[in-house]
């Protein structure tokens, strides 16, 4: 998978939980409240089943964090890790895309970065309040 293509899209509204690391998307301009609906983060390496939002780190080793301030680097580790297709299916609505690779091929048609559209997000069945309860 060509990692350079990923830079041609933007995800403005994401929710990242540090412990345990998990990632979700929310619609644009949504105020984050306890009842805010979360959607699957539309990138590979994120589980859609089991505990939604859990990140597959593959063979990438996470560093040992000695200070809470260091946790902010987890997000960068996620985006810089190699992506693959084994968790990348069913991340987009069936009418639009079937795989992350198909989405990246669509992005190749644009010169400028494209915003990820709210209507392409798939709800995961959790609210922000649910996320705070997950361990």
VEXMARZA-614672 format. One record per residue (C-alpha): chain; x, y, z. Coordinates in nm, 4 decimals, padded with zeros to 6 digits. Example, Ala and Ser with C-alpha at 12.3 -4.5 7.8 and 13.67 -1.06 7.14 Angstrom:
BEGIN
<rec><cadena>A</cadena><u>01.2300</u><v>-00.4500</v><w>00.7800</w></rec>
<rec><cadena>A</cadena><u>01.3670</u><v>-00.1060</v><w>00.7140</w></rec>
***
This chain:
BEGIN
<rec><cadena>A</cadena><u>00.0000</u><v>00.0000</v><w>00.0000</w></rec>
<rec><cadena>A</cadena><u>00.1411</u><v>00.3389</v><w>-00.0974</w></rec>
<rec><cadena>A</cadena><u>00.1661</u><v>00.5378</v><w>00.2259</w></rec>
<rec><cadena>A</cadena><u>00.2133</u><v>00.8656</v><w>00.0321</w></rec>
<rec><cadena>A</cadena><u>-00.1466</u><v>00.8506</v><w>-00.0938</w></rec>
<rec><cadena>A</cadena><u>-00.2796</u><v>00.8721</v><w>00.2605</w></rec>
<rec><cadena>A</cadena><u>-00.1576</u><v>01.2299</v><w>00.2845</w></rec>
<rec><cadena>A</cadena><u>-00.4134</u><v>01.3307</v><w>00.0200</w></rec>
<rec><cadena>A</cadena><u>-00.7066</u><v>01.3071</v><w>00.2607</w></rec>
<rec><cadena>A</cadena><u>-00.7904</u><v>01.4798</v><w>00.5861</w></rec>
<rec><cadena>A</cadena><u>-00.9753</u><v>01.3520</v><w>00.8894</w></rec>
<rec><cadena>A</cadena><u>-01.0606</u><v>01.6559</v><w>01.0942</w></rec>
<rec><cadena>A</cadena><u>-01.2704</u><v>01.5083</v><w>01.3692</w></rec>
<rec><cadena>A</cadena><u>-01.1174</u><v>01.2121</v><w>01.5386</w></rec>
<rec><cadena>A</cadena><u>-01.1331</u><v>01.0933</v><w>01.8962</w></rec>
<rec><cadena>A</cadena><u>-00.8236</u><v>00.9189</v><w>02.0273</w></rec>
<rec><cadena>A</cadena><u>-00.8285</u><v>00.7358</v><w>02.3600</w></rec>
<rec><cadena>A</cadena><u>-00.4826</u><v>00.6799</v><w>02.4987</w></rec>
<rec><cadena>A</cadena><u>-00.5369</u><v>00.3948</v><w>02.7428</w></rec>
<rec><cadena>A</cadena><u>-00.6029</u><v>00.1501</v><w>02.5964</w></rec>
<rec><cadena>A</cadena><u>-00.5172</u><v>00.3078</v><w>02.2591</w></rec>
<rec><cadena>A</cadena><u>-00.8259</u><v>00.3319</v><w>02.0401</w></rec>
<rec><cadena>A</cadena><u>-00.9393</u><v>00.5704</v><w>01.7688</w></rec>
<rec><cadena>A</cadena><u>-01.2787</u><v>00.6849</v><w>01.6358</w></rec>
<rec><cadena>A</cadena><u>-01.4236</u><v>00.9492</v><w>01.4054</w></rec>
<rec><cadena>A</cadena><u>-01.7084</u><v>01.1940</v><w>01.4654</w></rec>
<rec><cadena>A</cadena><u>-01.8978</u><v>01.4103</v><w>01.2198</w></rec>
<rec><cadena>A</cadena><u>-01.7723</u><v>01.7576</v><w>01.1383</w></rec>
<rec><cadena>A</cadena><u>-01.8778</u><v>02.0413</v><w>01.3699</w></rec>
<rec><cadena>A</cadena><u>-02.0215</u><v>01.8020</v><w>01.6274</w></rec>
<rec><cadena>A</cadena><u>-01.9897</u><v>01.9133</v><w>01.9868</w></rec>
<rec><cadena>A</cadena><u>-01.8363</u><v>01.6289</v><w>02.1864</w></rec>
<rec><cadena>A</cadena><u>-02.1000</u><v>01.5422</v><w>02.4475</w></rec>
<rec><cadena>A</cadena><u>-02.1702</u><v>01.2171</v><w>02.6346</w></rec>
<rec><cadena>A</cadena><u>-02.4355</u><v>01.1177</v><w>02.3763</w></rec>
<rec><cadena>A</cadena><u>-02.2207</u><v>01.1999</v><w>02.0701</w></rec>
<rec><cadena>A</cadena><u>-02.2256</u><v>00.9017</v><w>01.8348</w></rec>
<rec><cadena>A</cadena><u>-01.8834</u><v>00.7613</v><w>01.7430</w></rec>
<rec><cadena>A</cadena><u>-01.7998</u><v>00.6126</v><w>01.4037</w></rec>
<rec><cadena>A</cadena><u>-01.5358</u><v>00.3658</v><w>01.2957</w></rec>
<rec><cadena>A</cadena><u>-01.2111</u><v>00.5430</v><w>01.2181</w></rec>
<rec><cadena>A</cadena><u>-01.1917</u><v>00.5027</v><w>00.8398</w></rec>
<rec><cadena>A</cadena><u>-00.8338</u><v>00.3753</v><w>00.8139</w></rec>
<rec><cadena>A</cadena><u>-00.6886</u><v>00.0255</v><w>00.8235</w></rec>
<rec><cadena>A</cadena><u>-00.5290</u><v>-00.1212</v><w>01.1363</w></rec>
<rec><cadena>A</cadena><u>-00.8372</u><v>-00.0375</v><w>01.3434</w></rec>
<rec><cadena>A</cadena><u>-01.0598</u><v>-00.3203</v><w>01.4606</w></rec>
<rec><cadena>A</cadena><u>-01.4264</u><v>-00.2984</v><w>01.3641</w></rec>
<rec><cadena>A</cadena><u>-01.5287</u><v>-00.6042</v><w>01.5641</w></rec>
<rec><cadena>A</cadena><u>-01.4604</u><v>-00.7104</v><w>01.9206</w></rec>
<rec><cadena>A</cadena><u>-01.3802</u><v>-00.3788</v><w>02.0869</w></rec>
<rec><cadena>A</cadena><u>-01.4372</u><v>-00.1197</v><w>01.8126</w></rec>
<rec><cadena>A</cadena><u>-01.1604</u><v>00.1320</v><w>01.7706</w></rec>
<rec><cadena>A</cadena><u>-00.8850</u><v>-00.0885</v><w>01.9078</w></rec>
<rec><cadena>A</cadena><u>-00.5621</u><v>-00.0472</v><w>01.7149</w></rec>
<rec><cadena>A</cadena><u>-00.3672</u><v>-00.3332</v><w>01.5614</w></rec>
<rec><cadena>A</cadena><u>-00.0006</u><v>-00.2459</v><w>01.6097</w></rec>
<rec><cadena>A</cadena><u>00.1194</u><v>-00.5539</v><w>01.4215</w></rec>
<rec><cadena>A</cadena><u>00.4886</u><v>-00.6096</v><w>01.4824</w></rec>
<rec><cadena>A</cadena><u>00.5444</u><v>-00.2458</v><w>01.5778</w></rec>
<rec><cadena>A</cadena><u>00.6702</u><v>-00.2118</v><w>01.9334</w></rec>
<rec><cadena>A</cadena><u>00.5174</u><v>00.0588</v><w>02.1454</w></rec>
<rec><cadena>A</cadena><u>00.7654</u><v>00.2482</v><w>02.3564</w></rec>
<rec><cadena>A</cadena><u>00.7521</u><v>00.2446</v><w>02.7344</w></rec>
<rec><cadena>A</cadena><u>00.6080</u><v>00.5731</v><w>02.8523</w></rec>
<rec><cadena>A</cadena><u>00.7644</u><v>00.7176</v><w>03.1656</w></rec>
<rec><cadena>A</cadena><u>00.5599</u><v>01.0362</v><w>03.1719</w></rec>
<rec><cadena>A</cadena><u>00.1944</u><v>01.1040</v><w>03.0825</w></rec>
<rec><cadena>A</cadena><u>00.3036</u><v>01.3815</v><w>02.8468</w></rec>
<rec><cadena>A</cadena><u>00.4739</u><v>01.1205</v><w>02.6293</w></rec>
<rec><cadena>A</cadena><u>00.1371</u><v>00.9588</v><w>02.5514</w></rec>
<rec><cadena>A</cadena><u>00.0735</u><v>01.2259</v><w>02.2891</w></rec>
<rec><cadena>A</cadena><u>00.3207</u><v>01.0454</v><w>02.0626</w></rec>
<rec><cadena>A</cadena><u>00.0884</u><v>00.7411</v><w>02.0297</w></rec>
<rec><cadena>A</cadena><u>-00.1182</u><v>00.9217</v><w>01.7667</w></rec>
<rec><cadena>A</cadena><u>00.1920</u><v>00.9873</v><w>01.5547</w></rec>
<rec><cadena>A</cadena><u>00.3026</u><v>00.6265</v><w>01.5991</w></rec>
<rec><cadena>A</cadena><u>-00.0343</u><v>00.5117</v><w>01.4653</w></rec>
<rec><cadena>A</cadena><u>-00.0221</u><v>00.7330</v><w>01.1560</w></rec>
<rec><cadena>A</cadena><u>00.3404</u><v>00.6497</v><w>01.0805</w></rec>
<rec><cadena>A</cadena><u>00.2943</u><v>00.2719</v><w>01.1164</w></rec>
<rec><cadena>A</cadena><u>00.2625</u><v>00.0635</v><w>00.7994</w></rec>
<rec><cadena>A</cadena><u>-00.0987</u><v>00.0082</v><w>00.6956</w></rec>
<rec><cadena>A</cadena><u>-00.2260</u><v>-00.3155</v><w>00.5478</w></rec>
<rec><cadena>A</cadena><u>-00.5598</u><v>-00.4411</v><w>00.4236</w></rec>
<rec><cadena>A</cadena><u>-00.6292</u><v>-00.7167</v><w>00.6760</w></rec>
<rec><cadena>A</cadena><u>-00.8405</u><v>-00.4810</v><w>00.8887</w></rec>
<rec><cadena>A</cadena><u>-00.9161</u><v>-00.2343</v><w>00.6097</w></rec>
<rec><cadena>A</cadena><u>-01.2313</u><v>-00.3890</v><w>00.4706</w></rec>
<rec><cadena>A</cadena><u>-01.5795</u><v>-00.2617</v><w>00.5493</w></rec>
<rec><cadena>A</cadena><u>-01.4525</u><v>00.0750</v><w>00.6631</w></rec>
<rec><cadena>A</cadena><u>-01.6568</u><v>00.2660</v><w>00.4095</w></rec>
<rec><cadena>A</cadena><u>-02.0209</u><v>00.2398</v><w>00.3178</w></rec>
<rec><cadena>A</cadena><u>-02.0772</u><v>-00.0370</v><w>00.0658</w></rec>
<rec><cadena>A</cadena><u>-02.2197</u><v>00.2040</v><w>-00.1906</w></rec>
<rec><cadena>A</cadena><u>-01.8923</u><v>00.3960</v><w>-00.2105</w></rec>
<rec><cadena>A</cadena><u>-01.5858</u><v>00.1853</v><w>-00.1313</w></rec>
<rec><cadena>A</cadena><u>-01.5130</u><v>-00.1696</v><w>-00.0323</w></rec>
<rec><cadena>A</cadena><u>-01.1488</u><v>-00.1370</v><w>00.0676</w></rec>
<rec><cadena>A</cadena><u>-00.9086</u><v>00.1282</v><w>00.1799</w></rec>
<rec><cadena>A</cadena><u>-00.7054</u><v>00.0652</v><w>-00.1362</w></rec>
<rec><cadena>A</cadena><u>-01.0066</u><v>00.1598</v><w>-00.3532</w></rec>
<rec><cadena>A</cadena><u>-01.0424</u><v>00.4810</v><w>-00.1543</w></rec>
<rec><cadena>A</cadena><u>-00.6745</u><v>00.5648</v><w>-00.2057</w></rec>
<rec><cadena>A</cadena><u>-00.7128</u><v>00.5038</v><w>-00.5794</w></rec>
<rec><cadena>A</cadena><u>-01.0009</u><v>00.7519</v><w>-00.5860</w></rec>
<rec><cadena>A</cadena><u>-00.7847</u><v>01.0101</v><w>-00.4060</w></rec>
<rec><cadena>A</cadena><u>-00.5235</u><v>00.9812</v><w>-00.6799</w></rec>
<rec><cadena>A</cadena><u>-00.7622</u><v>01.1729</v><w>-00.9064</w></rec>
<rec><cadena>A</cadena><u>-00.7283</u><v>01.4901</v><w>-00.6956</w></rec>
<rec><cadena>A</cadena><u>-00.4374</u><v>01.7313</v><w>-00.6742</w></rec>
<rec><cadena>A</cadena><u>-00.5437</u><v>01.8806</v><w>-00.3404</w></rec>
<rec><cadena>A</cadena><u>-00.6153</u><v>01.6948</v><w>-00.0134</w></rec>
<rec><cadena>A</cadena><u>-00.9786</u><v>01.5905</v><w>00.0190</w></rec>
<rec><cadena>A</cadena><u>-01.1870</u><v>01.6063</v><w>00.3341</w></rec>
<rec><cadena>A</cadena><u>-01.3381</u><v>01.2789</v><w>00.4467</w></rec>
<rec><cadena>A</cadena><u>-01.7155</u><v>01.3201</v><w>00.4130</w></rec>
<rec><cadena>A</cadena><u>-01.9484</u><v>01.2695</v><w>00.7090</w></rec>
<rec><cadena>A</cadena><u>-02.1836</u><v>01.0556</v><w>00.5015</w></rec>
<rec><cadena>A</cadena><u>-01.8985</u><v>00.8084</v><w>00.4435</w></rec>
<rec><cadena>A</cadena><u>-01.8554</u><v>00.7399</v><w>00.8153</w></rec>
<rec><cadena>A</cadena><u>-02.0003</u><v>00.4183</v><w>00.9557</w></rec>
<rec><cadena>A</cadena><u>-02.1378</u><v>00.4391</v><w>01.3131</w></rec>
<rec><cadena>A</cadena><u>-01.9797</u><v>00.1865</v><w>01.5514</w></rec>
<rec><cadena>A</cadena><u>-02.2651</u><v>00.1737</v><w>01.8026</w></rec>
<rec><cadena>A</cadena><u>-02.0800</u><v>00.3583</v><w>02.0792</w></rec>
<rec><cadena>A</cadena><u>-02.1247</u><v>00.7038</v><w>02.2255</w></rec>
<rec><cadena>A</cadena><u>-01.8535</u><v>00.9215</v><w>02.3760</w></rec>
<rec><cadena>A</cadena><u>-01.9812</u><v>00.8217</v><w>02.7229</w></rec>
<rec><cadena>A</cadena><u>-01.9434</u><v>00.4519</v><w>02.6272</w></rec>
<rec><cadena>A</cadena><u>-01.5844</u><v>00.5158</v><w>02.5226</w></rec>
<rec><cadena>A</cadena><u>-01.4987</u><v>00.6601</v><w>02.8615</w></rec>
<rec><cadena>A</cadena><u>-01.6232</u><v>00.3397</v><w>03.0265</w></rec>
<rec><cadena>A</cadena><u>-01.4128</u><v>00.1024</v><w>02.8095</w></rec>
<rec><cadena>A</cadena><u>-01.0987</u><v>-00.0370</v><w>02.9692</w></rec>
***
